[in-house]
Every structure is written in structure tokens, then in C-alpha cells.
Amino acid sequence: MAMSDSEEIAWLANVIASNNGKAYCLPPGMKLGPAANVITSYVAAHPEWDGKVDESRVNTALSASFPCSAAGNGKQTATQANGNTVNVEVAPKGEYATIDTRLAAETIRQLQTIRGRENDELIVTIEKNSGNYAPPVLFVLARLLYKQGKSEDAYFWFNAARLRGNFDAARCADESAKSAIPVLVAQIPVDLRREEFNDLDKLRDIIHRVVQWDETTPYHYDHRWINLHGMGAITAGANDANATSPAMSVPEDQWPELAKKMRDDYLDSLDKAIEIVSKQRANK
């Protein structure tokens, strides 16, 4: 069902108002924009949805990030669709339709659906050609490696995904899309994020290797993938395909400086995190 920009926003606001507190529980005061960012990130991570969102899928996306603490109260669950569900087509239009995420989507699909050790060959391919894969692929790779018991490899690719994701967010001109990175981080097991701090010297070595990898590995993927996680993609999907879209990225001449800043900031954040953890352990 095609909708105008204002109709789509009104539809989403109504769906959230109808299901908040039942299918999911948003934080008090959370506005429509951040909720929409969570939805678009979830849609992007599920290529099998083909960019289509209905009320049931809104509930699924939001309940994954904001589950209600109450259980067994008979309230509607995230997978239950109301009888008046409306299908909303949010396929990319205009310049957004030129964003090439085919390799990322297919790779993520394979990593998420193939079980056992059948992904070993694909994992090797990703690791040997890591510059070809957007950060969402590296996040999924880290999660899979952790499940396989390859913790150190998982720590490496998790941090590589974060660093590259931070850079893609920094050069993205759509501020609303930048929340894609914390959403992707939140999908990584808490145990992985906690356990990487068990050996601080090893973590420091891993992060420095990640920074060196980032410096020497080309960016052979469409960095605009992150724009599909923002409100710009949603509104563009509801507008005329020929309409002029605002710039998707900051000027390219700023990218080298941004890349260096992201690497420096990442190392700095590591030092601060290690200092905090060290003090906490010393006080026990």
C-alpha cells in the first residue's frame, strides 16, 4: 500500500501507540524518530523481509530491543498481528535505490541460516577478503565465531565492525542513521562484550591489530549502507523516485581525516575502558 510521507509517519505513530506496553515497552519519553531507526535497522538485518514492513514486523523489531518485563499476563505478543494489519512498502527509491547491499544481504543470510560447520568456507572467504564486506557482515561474523568457541577471532571482528561502522556513521550525512551502530552492537552477545576484557593485555593487542587492519584494508563496499537505516530512506521510500535527495555523505575530501579520527578515538576509548576496568578490579 503506497502512502504519502505524512501518512506513513502517522501510520507508524498509530501502530506504536496501539502496541506499546503490550507487544513491547519503549523507554519513557522515547520519540518516533529513534523508534523508527530501530525498525529500519532490524529490517536491514532481515533481507528476507524484502524491505516490507507491516504491523507485525514493527512489533517484532521493537520487541527485540524493548521487551516488556511482565510475562504471562495474556497481553499481545510481538508475533501476533492485529486483524487490520496494513502492508507498507518502504523499498528504497531515488538515490537510495542505487545503494548496493546485495553481497552483504546474501552473506548475512547464509551466515544466519546455515548451521554447523557448513559456513567454514564462507568464513575463510570473508576473512581473506574483509574489505569487500560492510560492517553488518562483520558483526554477524563475530557472533558466529563466538558461538563456535573462537573467542579471540570474535573479539577481533567485533571491534573491526565497530571501528568501520563508526567511520561509516561519521561520513554519513543523515544524523538519524548513525544510531545503526549501537543497534548492531546491541545484537552482539553480552558475554562476548564482557569477556573480551578478561585479559586486558590481549585486548589491547587485538585493538591495535584492528586499527592496523583498518589502515591497510580497502573499503570495497558501498559505504552508504548505513543511510538505509535512517529516516531519509523511509521518507524517500514514500516520495517520488525522481525527487532530489539531500546529500547522503559528507564531502569526500573530509574522509581521510575522519578515518584517522575514528581510529584515534577508538584507541583512546580503549585506554579509558581499560583504566576503568583496572580500577574496578583493584578496588575489589
Secondary structure, DSSP 8 states (H G I E B T S, - for coil): ----HHHHHHHHHHHHHHHBTTTB---TT--HHHHHHHHHHHHHT-GGGTTEE-HHHHHHHHHHHS--S--SS----TT---TT---EE----GGGGG---HHHHHHHHHHHH--TTTTHHHHHHHHHTGGGS-HHHHHHHHHHHHHTT-HHHHHHHHHHHHHHHHHHHHTBS-GGGGGHHHHHHHTS-HHHHHHTTSSHHHHHHHHHHHHHHHHHS---S-GGGGGGGSHHHHHHHHS-TTS----SB--GGGHHHHHHHHHHHHHHHHHHHHHHHHHHHHT-
